[in-house]
Amino acid sequence: VQLQASGGGLVQAGGSLRLSCAASGSIIGIKVMRWYRQAPGKEREWVAAILPNGSTDYADSVKGRFTISRDRAKKTVYLQMNSLEPRDTAVYYCNIDAVYGTYWGQGTQVTVSS
């Protein structure tokens, strides 16, 4: 199983980006799908999650600006990021909890210029 994250890039403050993370291979029993991020010199932090029932949760720092969604058929999770700020600059990682394991994507760089 591999998770391929994409959609990162350089954007000005106030701009938007949409991250995607597609799973290849067989994942049985996908449970929670999450996004994390890691800024230079900082620990990885949780950003958003979408639960099996479709409910979502967000870190306070992104609430109201980011939206997590998924396409179950495509085994893909998305992160729509609006009103981006320089403090959002980080490598973003997707994460999938499934019945037989936890999987991580390779990360995609998001850089927000002021």
C-alpha positions as CSV (number, residue, x, y, z in Angstrom):
1,V,0.0,0.0,0.0
2,Q,1.3,3.4,-0.9
3,L,-0.1,6.9,-0.3
4,Q,0.7,9.5,-2.9
5,A,0.2,13.1,-1.7
6,S,0.1,15.9,-4.2
7,G,-1.1,19.5,-4.6
8,G,1.5,21.4,-2.5
9,G,3.3,24.4,-3.8
10,L,4.1,28.1,-3.3
11,V,1.2,30.5,-2.7
12,Q,0.8,34.0,-1.4
13,A,-0.8,34.7,1.9
14,G,-4.6,34.6,1.5
15,G,-4.4,32.1,-1.3
16,S,-5.7,28.6,-1.5
17,L,-4.4,25.1,-2.2
18,R,-6.0,21.7,-2.5
19,L,-4.0,18.7,-1.3
20,S,-4.9,15.2,-2.4
21,C,-3.7,11.8,-1.1
22,A,-4.5,8.7,-3.1
23,A,-4.0,5.2,-1.8
24,S,-2.8,2.5,-4.2
25,G,-3.0,-1.1,-3.4
26,S,-5.5,-2.9,-1.2
27,I,-6.5,-1.3,2.0
28,I,-9.1,-3.3,4.0
29,G,-11.4,-1.4,6.3
30,I,-10.3,2.2,6.1
31,K,-11.2,4.0,9.3
32,V,-9.9,7.4,10.1
33,M,-8.2,9.5,7.4
34,R,-6.1,12.4,8.6
35,W,-3.7,15.2,7.6
36,Y,-0.7,16.2,9.6
37,R,2.0,18.8,9.0
38,Q,5.5,19.5,10.1
39,A,7.1,22.9,10.0
40,P,10.9,23.3,10.0
41,G,12.3,22.7,13.5
42,K,8.9,21.7,14.9
43,E,7.2,18.4,15.7
44,R,4.6,16.9,13.4
45,E,1.2,18.1,14.3
46,W,-2.3,16.9,13.5
47,V,-4.3,19.1,11.3
48,A,-7.6,17.5,10.4
49,A,-9.5,14.2,10.4
50,I,-12.5,12.6,8.8
51,L,-14.2,9.7,10.5
52,P,-15.9,6.6,9.0
53,N,-19.3,8.3,9.5
54,G,-18.1,11.4,7.6
55,S,-17.8,13.7,10.6
56,T,-14.8,15.9,10.6
57,D,-12.5,17.5,13.2
58,Y,-9.9,20.2,12.9
59,A,-7.0,21.7,14.9
60,D,-8.0,25.1,16.3
61,S,-5.3,26.7,14.1
62,V,-7.0,25.7,10.9
63,K,-10.6,25.6,11.9
64,G,-12.8,27.7,9.5
65,R,-10.1,27.8,6.9
66,F,-9.3,24.2,6.0
67,T,-11.8,21.5,4.9
68,I,-11.1,17.7,4.8
69,S,-13.1,15.5,2.5
70,R,-12.8,12.0,0.9
71,D,-13.7,9.9,-2.0
72,R,-14.1,6.4,-0.7
73,A,-14.3,4.8,-4.2
74,K,-11.0,6.4,-5.2
75,K,-9.5,5.8,-1.7
76,T,-8.5,9.5,-1.7
77,V,-8.5,12.1,1.0
78,Y,-8.4,15.8,0.3
79,L,-7.5,19.0,2.2
80,Q,-8.9,22.2,0.9
81,M,-6.9,25.1,2.4
82,N,-8.2,28.6,2.1
83,S,-7.0,31.9,3.6
84,L,-3.5,30.5,3.9
85,E,-1.0,32.2,6.2
86,P,2.8,32.0,6.4
87,R,2.4,30.0,9.6
88,D,0.8,27.2,7.5
89,T,4.1,26.6,5.8
90,A,5.1,23.0,6.4
91,V,5.3,19.6,4.8
92,Y,1.8,18.1,4.8
93,Y,1.4,14.3,5.4
94,C,-1.7,12.2,4.9
95,N,-2.4,9.3,7.2
96,I,-4.9,6.4,6.9
97,D,-5.9,4.2,9.8
98,A,-7.2,0.8,8.5
99,V,-8.1,-2.5,10.1
100,Y,-4.7,-4.0,9.4
101,G,-2.4,-1.0,9.8
102,T,-1.6,2.7,9.6
103,Y,-0.2,4.2,6.5
104,W,1.6,7.4,5.8
105,G,2.1,9.4,2.6
106,Q,5.5,10.9,1.6
107,G,4.5,14.5,2.3
108,T,3.9,17.5,0.1
109,Q,5.5,20.9,0.7
110,V,3.3,23.9,1.2
111,T,5.0,27.3,1.3
112,V,3.0,30.4,2.0
113,S,4.8,33.7,1.3
114,S,3.8,36.9,3.1
